[in-house]
Amino acid sequence: MTLQEIKKKVNENIGNEVTIKCNIGRNRIEKYNVRIKETYKNIFIVETNKKNNTEIKSFSYTDVMTKTIKIDY
């Protein structure tokens, strides 16, 4: 998948809920159910769906390209 295709796919899903799996090293994987809030030139912003504590996280499109994170639409 190219960088342009990744950006297009993320832009198409603004406002939708997706699952992001993050490889944080040493065989540890974090899983987030998030809503894509905004997209920018090099990053996109997501909001976690926790009941009492909402977190904002940002990821780069290159993270998706290098498979550091995986997005399940």
C-alpha positions, -999 to 999 in steps of 0.1 A, spaced: 0 0 0 14 34 -9 13 65 13 -13 81 -9 -36 51 -6 -33 51 32 -41 88 34 -71 83 12 -84 54 32 -80 72 65 -97 103 50 -127 82 39 -131 70 75 -131 103 94 -158 101 121 -159 63 119 -149 39 146 -119 17 139 -96 -6 158 -59 2 159 -33 -23 170 1 -8 180 33 -28 181 52 -11 210 81 -35 210 92 -66 229 62 -85 217 38 -60 233 7 -49 214 -18 -23 225 -53 -23 210 -75 8 208 -111 12 197 -110 48 184 -128 73 162 -108 91 136 -111 128 143 -88 148 120 -62 143 93 -32 164 85 -4 162 60 17 137 79 -4 125 109 -40 117 118 -57 123 152 -79 97 169 -100 98 200 -104 67 223 -138 56 233 -134 50 270 -164 59 292 -149 83 317 -115 91 303 -112 102 266 -77 102 252 -64 119 220 -37 100 202 -18 108 170 -3 84 145 17 90 113 8 75 79 43 60 78 35 40 109 8 23 89 31 18 59 58 3 80 33 -19 98 41 -4 132 3 1 136 -25 -18 119 -59 -2 113 -90 -25 110 -117 -5 93 
